[in-house]
Amino acid sequence: MVGYEIKILKYKYMKNIALKLSGLFFVLLLWGCQKDTENVSKITYFPTFDYKGEPVVLQTLGTAYTDAGVTASEDGVDLPITVSVVGESTGYKGTTVPVDVVDKYIISYSAINSDGFPGTQERSVWVAKNGDLVNSIEGLYTSTVTRNGASAAQYNNMKYVFISKKSANEYVLSCGIGSYYAIGRNYGGGYLSPVTITANNIAANNFSFANFSVGTFGGPARVTALTVDAASKTIVVNSEWSSANNGTYNYKFVITLKQVQF
């Protein structure tokens, strides 16, 4: 038994020495790290932007667009800016706004500071043309949508949807469900649902409609009615969507479009 106790005491002694040594190693390691990282801290100044003009511009189709511009700086020093333009519906990519094609164009102004950190500002330019709603239904509109009879503040006066002219009597509505998901739910352009409308007789509210699909969700959708009120500058669109693609149109939308005067 004595020998056994001596072994236990020896084990505890060696274990205690090992713990002390490991603690000392940890302290030395921390000290070494501190020495390695001394005097290497640095402040970086991210690009700051001086935004000119408005963040949202309404531009008449076919008229020249002059950008108000954006400047960027790093701690008071000017930075070069890269400009890129993307068309949300058309997929256009370039460096200028093509004013001859109706769409929402997103202008991105990008700058990179001396440490390689980027910054970006954006502007939206809506290019559209308003028809008189007697001879043409094209135009830029706010959209208020109810789905299955229900609505909420986020689906009221959404900015914007547009109707562009495709041919003499053909039009394209940028979203057949009034941008319920793209703007109302803030899901973005991938959830737009363009639909082609044929105006057989605008005054008689006689229209034909191509079938369409609801953006990224998929599933067939269709417009069932479109009513124009030229006096109030409004269009009411009724559409429905089979979200499960099973032949049952389970979501019904009523879209009130109010033409924006600009």
TORFI-317502 format. One record per residue (C-alpha): residue in three letters; z, x, y. Coordinates in pm, whole numbers, padded with zeros to 5 digits, always signed. Layout:
// residues N
ALAZXY;...
This chain:
// residues 262
MET+00000+00000+00000;VAL+00076+00286+00238;GLY-00268+00431+00190;TYR-00423+00093+00252;GLU-00230+00049+00579;ILE-00335+00398+00692;LYS-00700+00303+00632;ILE-00661-00015+00840;LEU-00500+00178+01126;LYS-00775+00439+01112;TYR-01042+00161+01120;LYS-00877-00004+01422;TYR-00854+00331+01599;MET-01222+00413+01541;LYS-01324+00061+01644;ASN-01126+00096+01969;ILE-01294+00432+02042;ALA-01638+00275+01976;LEU-01567-00015+02213;LYS-01456+00226+02487;LEU-01766+00440+02442;SER-01998+00138+02451;GLY-01824+00021+02770;LEU-01871+00362+02927;PHE-02242+00359+02829;PHE-02287+00018+02995;VAL-02126+00144+03319;LEU-02351+00452+03318;LEU-02652+00233+03254;LEU-02571+00011+03551;TRP-02513+00317+03771;GLY-02845+00461+03661;CYS-03025+00135+03739;GLN-02868+00121+04080;LYS-02978+00478+04153;ASP-03333+00397+04031;THR-03366+00090+04256;GLU-03209+00233+04570;ASN-03425+00220+04884;VAL-03713+00028+04718;SER-03647-00322+04859;LYS-03925-00455+05083;ILE-03995-00759+05296;THR-04334-00930+05257;TYR-04471-01167+05519;PHE-04670-01448+05367;PRO-04984-01565+05550;THR-04909-01817+05824;PHE-05180-02050+05953;ASP-05256-02183+06298;TYR-05426-02513+06227;LYS-05681-02642+06477;GLY-05794-03005+06495;GLU-05698-03283+06254;PRO-05623-03253+05881;VAL-05845-03557+05809;VAL-06185-03596+05977;LEU-06414-03901+05963;GLN-06772-03784+05999;THR-07079-04004+06044;LEU-07349-03938+05786;GLY-07628-03722+05924;THR-07445-03592+06232;ALA-07359-03225+06275;TYR-07008-03123+06177;THR-06829-02854+06374;ASP-06510-02731+06216;ALA-06213-02694+06452;GLY-06109-02385+06260;VAL-05794-02224+06124;THR-05656-01877+06191;ALA-05419-01679+05969;SER-05180-01394+06038;GLU-04923-01172+05868;ASP-04623-01097+06090;GLY-04842-01136+06398;VAL-05139-00943+06260;ASP-05461-01142+06210;LEU-05588-01185+05856;PRO-05946-01258+05745;ILE-06001-01612+05614;THR-06223-01725+05327;VAL-06361-02080+05353;SER-06469-02291+05055;VAL-06581-02655+05042;VAL-06569-02891+04743;GLY-06709-03245+04721;GLU-06465-03467+04533;SER-06719-03715+04391;THR-07040-03513+04391;GLY-06889-03188+04265;TYR-07055-02997+04549;LYS-06934-02639+04599;GLY-07019-02428+04902;THR-06895-02296+05233;THR-07018-02571+05468;VAL-06990-02951+05476;PRO-07321-03113+05375;VAL-07330-03402+05624;ASP-07636-03561+05463;VAL-07446-03669+05149;VAL-07163-03925+05145;ASP-06845-03787+04990;LYS-06494-03664+05055;TYR-06518-03291+05121;ILE-06211-03070+05089;ILE-06223-02754+05300;SER-05991-02476+05182;TYR-05894-02190+05416;SER-05751-01897+05221;ALA-05593-01568+05331;ILE-05419-01281+05145;ASN-05146-01063+05294;SER-05123-00683+05259;ASP-04910-00718+04944;GLY-05164-00942+04773;PHE-04983-01272+04822;PRO-05222-01563+04899;GLY-05187-01866+05125;THR-05407-02174+05167;GLN-05454-02464+05408;GLU-05682-02762+05358;ARG-05875-03019+05559;SER-06047-03335+05431;VAL-06377-03444+05580;TRP-06502-03791+05486;VAL-06877-03819+05540;ALA-06990-04182+05547;LYS-07200-04440+05725;ASN-07094-04794+05809;GLY-07330-05080+05738;ASP-07312-05411+05924;LEU-07218-05597+05602;VAL-07513-05827+05667;ASN-07798-05595+05578;SER-07594-05316+05421;ILE-07253-05289+05254;GLU-07227-04911+05285;GLY-06926-04773+05468;LEU-06584-04613+05465;TYR-06297-04844+05366;THR-05924-04860+05319;SER-05829-05009+04984;THR-05549-05247+04891;VAL-05519-05321+04519;THR-05328-05559+04298;ARG-05323-05506+03921;ASN-05253-05808+03704;GLY-05126-05981+04019;ALA-04871-05712+04105;SER-04878-05461+04387;ALA-04659-05209+04569;ALA-04662-05025+04901;GLN-04837-04723+04748;TYR-05144-04939+04672;ASN-05176-05079+05023;ASN-05428-04946+05278;MET-05512-04643+05067;LYS-05733-04391+05246;TYR-06017-04401+05153;VAL-06291-04534+04928;PHE-06656-04544+05026;ILE-06975-04726+04944;SER-07287-04513+04969;LYS-07648-04628+04968;LYS-07845-04520+04662;SER-08176-04695+04729;ALA-08311-04997+04921;ASN-08075-05242+04752;GLU-07857-05019+04533;TYR-07513-04890+04631;VAL-07239-04681+04471;LEU-06874-04777+04515;SER-06671-04456+04478;CYS-06409-04627+04262;GLY-06452-04961+04087;ILE-06073-05006+04070;GLY-06019-04917+04436;SER-05868-04571+04370;TYR-05565-04736+04211;TYR-05494-04422+04007;ALA-05675-04153+04207;ILE-05491-04231+04534;GLY-05225-04490+04454;ARG-05078-04290+04166;ASN-05191-03962+04324;TYR-05367-03854+04003;GLY-05661-03712+04197;GLY-06037-03720+04185;GLY-06058-03703+03806;TYR-05947-04067+03797;LEU-06218-04201+04027;SER-06441-04464+03866;PRO-06777-04489+04046;VAL-06983-04800+03987;THR-07339-04892+04085;ILE-07388-05221+04269;THR-07720-05397+04318;ALA-07738-05625+04622;ASN-07966-05912+04525;ASN-07872-06111+04837;ILE-07582-05992+05054;ALA-07561-06311+05262;ALA-07532-06521+04945;ASN-07286-06275+04784;ASN-07531-06228+04500;PHE-07474-05891+04335;SER-07528-05727+03999;PHE-07309-05451+03859;ALA-07343-05165+03613;ASN-07060-05109+03370;PHE-06836-04811+03431;SER-06538-04622+03288;VAL-06196-04546+03433;GLY-06202-04174+03501;THR-06003-03946+03273;PHE-05849-04244+03091;GLY-06188-04365+02967;GLY-06231-04716+02828;PRO-06495-04966+02949;ALA-06459-05142+03283;ARG-06670-05389+03477;VAL-06692-05561+03813;THR-06685-05938+03778;ALA-06729-06043+04142;LEU-06787-05904+04490;THR-06749-06107+04809;VAL-06848-05983+05155;ASP-06702-06117+05480;ALA-06905-05961+05760;ALA-06695-06118+06035;SER-06370-05958+05919;LYS-06540-05639+05793;THR-06391-05685+05448;ILE-06516-05682+05090;VAL-06317-05819+04796;VAL-06398-05675+04456;ASN-06272-05813+04125;SER-06284-05578+03828;GLU-06128-05544+03485;TRP-06062-05265+03238;SER-06016-05244+02862;SER-05770-04954+02852;ALA-05753-04954+02470;ASN-06131-04992+02435;ASN-06074-05280+02195;GLY-06280-05551+02364;THR-05981-05697+02547;TYR-05985-05643+02924;ASN-05609-05617+02968;TYR-05601-05487+03327;LYS-05745-05698+03608;PHE-05780-05558+03958;VAL-05833-05732+04290;ILE-05947-05481+04552;THR-05958-05563+04922;LEU-06172-05315+05113;LYS-06139-05304+05492;GLN-06415-05118+05673;VAL-06288-04833+05893;GLN-06451-04816+06234;PHE-06522-04461+06351;
